[in-house]
Amino acid sequence: MTCPICEKDADEKYRPFCSKRCADIDLGKWLTGSYAVPSQREDDGEDLLRELDESTQKPH
C-alpha cells in the first residue's frame, strides 16, 4: 500500500500514510474543506443558503 499523499510506502504506525506529516496534511485537508463527502439530498444547498442568510440577519 502506498501513501495517498506522497505515494511512498505506507508505514504500519501511520497506515495508510507513510508518516505523521502526511497524516497531518490529510487531516488539514478535511478540516479546511478541501475534501468533502457529497450529499445525496437535492435540497442541501438550499438549506445551507437559508441558514447562512438567517445567521447574517441575527444581531449578536
N, CA and C atoms as an extended XYZ file, in Angstrom:
180
Properties=species:S:1:pos:R:3:atomname:S:1:resname:S:1:resid:I:1 pbc="F F F"
N         0.842       -1.169        0.000 N   MET     1
C         0.000        0.000        0.000 CA  MET     1
C         0.895        1.242        0.000 C   MET     1
N         0.490        2.232       -0.770 N   THR     2
C         1.261        3.469       -0.828 CA  THR     2
C         0.489        4.589       -0.138 C   THR     2
N         1.221        5.573        0.314 N   CYS     3
C         0.655        6.732        0.992 CA  CYS     3
C        -0.204        7.521       -0.008 C   CYS     3
N        -1.442        7.866        0.365 N   PRO     4
C        -2.300        8.610       -0.560 CA  PRO     4
C        -1.849       10.062       -0.775 C   PRO     4
N        -0.944       10.553        0.067 N   ILE     5
C        -0.472       11.931       -0.073 CA  ILE     5
C         0.765       12.007       -0.959 C   ILE     5
N         1.811       11.199       -0.632 N   CYS     6
C         3.075       11.314       -1.370 CA  CYS     6
C         3.454       10.064       -2.163 C   CYS     6
N         2.668        9.010       -2.031 N   GLU     7
C         2.847        7.757       -2.761 CA  GLU     7
C         4.083        6.950       -2.363 C   GLU     7
N         4.703        7.253       -1.204 N   LYS     8
C         5.763        6.405       -0.670 CA  LYS     8
C         5.113        5.192       -0.015 C   LYS     8
N         5.921        4.186        0.328 N   ASP     9
C         5.377        3.019        1.017 CA  ASP     9
C         4.809        3.425        2.367 C   ASP     9
N         3.655        2.888        2.715 N   ALA    10
C         2.998        3.210        3.981 CA  ALA    10
C         3.778        2.612        5.150 C   ALA    10
N         3.768        3.320        6.260 N   ASP    11
C         4.384        2.859        7.497 CA  ASP    11
C         3.275        2.272        8.360 C   ASP    11
N         3.513        1.102        8.952 N   GLU    12
C         2.499        0.437        9.763 CA  GLU    12
C         1.983        1.346       10.884 C   GLU    12
N         2.853        2.171       11.450 N   LYS    13
C         2.478        3.057       12.552 CA  LYS    13
C         1.479        4.135       12.111 C   LYS    13
N         1.580        4.594       10.866 N   TYR    14
C         0.733        5.690       10.372 CA  TYR    14
C        -0.211        5.253        9.263 C   TYR    14
N        -0.344        3.980        9.061 N   ARG    15
C        -1.116        3.427        7.967 CA  ARG    15
C        -2.466        4.106        7.807 C   ARG    15
N        -2.884        4.522        6.671 N   PRO    16
C        -2.353        4.251        5.337 CA  PRO    16
C        -1.286        5.243        4.890 C   PRO    16
N        -0.836        6.102        5.776 N   PHE    17
C         0.157        7.117        5.421 CA  PHE    17
C         1.570        6.619        5.694 C   PHE    17
N         2.556        7.343        5.191 N   CYS    18
C         3.955        6.960        5.383 CA  CYS    18
C         4.565        7.635        6.607 C   CYS    18
N         3.930        8.702        7.086 N   SER    19
C         4.500        9.464        8.193 CA  SER    19
C         3.418       10.298        8.870 C   SER    19
N         3.752       10.833       10.025 N   LYS    20
C         2.836       11.733       10.733 CA  LYS    20
C         2.576       12.978        9.899 C   LYS    20
N         3.592       13.441        9.195 N   ARG    21
C         3.442       14.635        8.354 CA  ARG    21
C         2.344       14.436        7.314 C   ARG    21
N         2.369       13.313        6.608 N   CYS    22
C         1.347       13.059        5.585 CA  CYS    22
C        -0.034       12.868        6.225 C   CYS    22
N        -0.080       12.234        7.403 N   ALA    23
C        -1.352       12.081        8.107 CA  ALA    23
C        -1.906       13.459        8.484 C   ALA    23
N        -1.027       14.351        8.942 N   ASP    24
C        -1.456       15.705        9.308 CA  ASP    24
C        -1.907       16.513        8.098 C   ASP    24
N        -1.238       16.331        6.973 N   ILE    25
C        -1.650       17.013        5.739 CA  ILE    25
C        -3.060       16.576        5.359 C   ILE    25
N        -3.333       15.276        5.451 N   ASP    26
C        -4.651       14.750        5.123 CA  ASP    26
C        -5.706       15.307        6.075 C   ASP    26
N        -5.405       15.321        7.374 N   LEU    27
C        -6.339       15.875        8.351 CA  LEU    27
C        -6.619       17.346        8.051 C   LEU    27
N        -5.582       18.097        7.723 N   GLY    28
C        -5.753       19.504        7.380 CA  GLY    28
C        -6.672       19.701        6.188 C   GLY    28
N        -6.581       18.818        5.220 N   LYS    29
C        -7.464       18.925        4.048 CA  LYS    29
C        -8.919       18.707        4.437 C   LYS    29
N        -9.170       17.766        5.352 N   TRP    30
C       -10.541       17.549        5.819 CA  TRP    30
C       -11.036       18.757        6.604 C   TRP    30
N       -10.182       19.286        7.481 N   LEU    31
C       -10.609       20.389        8.342 CA  LEU    31
C       -10.841       21.688        7.588 C   LEU    31
N       -10.125       21.902        6.489 N   THR    32
C       -10.309       23.132        5.712 CA  THR    32
C       -11.369       23.002        4.623 C   THR    32
N       -11.918       21.805        4.453 N   GLY    33
C       -12.961       21.602        3.453 CA  GLY    33
C       -12.438       21.259        2.072 C   GLY    33
N       -11.139       20.971        1.958 N   SER    34
C       -10.607       20.564        0.661 CA  SER    34
C       -11.209       19.238        0.212 C   SER    34
N       -11.513       18.384        1.191 N   TYR    35
C       -12.218       17.137        0.911 CA  TYR    35
C       -13.662       17.350        1.341 C   TYR    35
N       -14.573       16.753        0.637 N   ALA    36
C       -15.972       16.828        1.022 CA  ALA    36
C       -16.676       15.564        0.577 C   ALA    36
N       -17.607       15.126        1.378 N   VAL    37
C       -18.414       13.965        1.035 CA  VAL    37
C       -19.693       14.494        0.407 C   VAL    37
N       -19.978       14.109       -0.828 N   PRO    38
C       -21.167       14.639       -1.492 CA  PRO    38
C       -22.450       14.167       -0.810 C   PRO    38
N       -23.440       15.011       -0.807 N   SER    39
C       -24.731       14.697       -0.218 CA  SER    39
C       -25.620       14.030       -1.248 C   SER    39
N       -26.500       13.191       -0.775 N   GLN    40
C       -27.475       12.551       -1.651 CA  GLN    40
C       -28.783       13.355       -1.707 C   GLN    40
N       -28.909       14.343       -0.812 N   ARG    41
C       -30.119       15.156       -0.773 CA  ARG    41
C       -30.037       16.279       -1.802 C   ARG    41
N       -31.134       16.517       -2.499 N   GLU    42
C       -31.172       17.566       -3.510 CA  GLU    42
C       -31.246       18.960       -2.902 C   GLU    42
N       -31.846       19.089       -1.719 N   ASP    43
C       -32.098       20.412       -1.158 CA  ASP    43
C       -31.035       20.869       -0.155 C   ASP    43
N       -29.915       20.164       -0.016 N   ASP    44
C       -28.881       20.571        0.931 CA  ASP    44
C       -28.345       21.964        0.631 C   ASP    44
N       -28.134       22.281       -0.605 N   GLY    45
C       -27.620       23.599       -0.974 CA  GLY    45
C       -28.579       24.706       -0.589 C   GLY    45
N       -29.857       24.462       -0.779 N   GLU    46
C       -30.859       25.456       -0.414 CA  GLU    46
C       -30.913       25.645        1.095 C   GLU    46
N       -30.824       24.550        1.861 N   ASP    47
C       -30.829       24.642        3.326 CA  ASP    47
C       -29.635       25.449        3.824 C   ASP    47
N       -28.481       25.203        3.256 N   LEU    48
C       -27.270       25.910        3.674 CA  LEU    48
C       -27.385       27.403        3.382 C   LEU    48
N       -27.873       27.746        2.210 N   LEU    49
C       -28.049       29.158        1.870 CA  LEU    49
C       -29.042       29.841        2.808 C   LEU    49
N       -30.122       29.151        3.153 N   ARG    50
C       -31.113       29.704        4.064 CA  ARG    50
C       -30.493       29.923        5.453 C   ARG    50
N       -29.714       28.956        5.956 N   GLU    51
C       -29.066       29.089        7.262 CA  GLU    51
C       -28.073       30.251        7.267 C   GLU    51
N       -27.310       30.391        6.201 N   LEU    52
C       -26.360       31.493        6.123 CA  LEU    52
C       -27.071       32.835        6.101 C   LEU    52
N       -28.140       32.915        5.355 N   ASP    53
C       -28.903       34.154        5.273 CA  ASP    53
C       -29.488       34.521        6.629 C   ASP    53
N       -30.033       33.522        7.346 N   GLU    54
C       -30.619       33.770        8.660 CA  GLU    54
C       -29.551       34.176        9.672 C   GLU    54
N       -28.379       33.589        9.593 N   SER    55
C       -27.334       33.898       10.573 CA  SER    55
C       -26.781       35.304       10.367 C   SER    55
N       -26.825       35.813        9.151 N   THR    56
C       -26.310       37.169        8.916 CA  THR    56
C       -27.342       38.225        9.326 C   THR    56
N       -28.614       37.852        9.457 N   GLN    57
C       -29.639       38.813        9.830 CA  GLN    57
C       -29.812       38.932       11.345 C   GLN    57
N       -29.316       37.948       12.116 N   LYS    58
C       -29.485       37.972       13.572 CA  LYS    58
C       -28.461       38.883       14.213 C   LYS    58
N       -28.901       39.780       15.115 N   PRO    59
C       -27.923       40.613       15.839 CA  PRO    59
C       -27.185       39.764       16.872 C   PRO    59
N       -25.949       40.110       17.156 N   HIS    60
C       -25.152       39.328       18.108 CA  HIS    60
C       -25.390       39.777       19.506 C   HIS    60
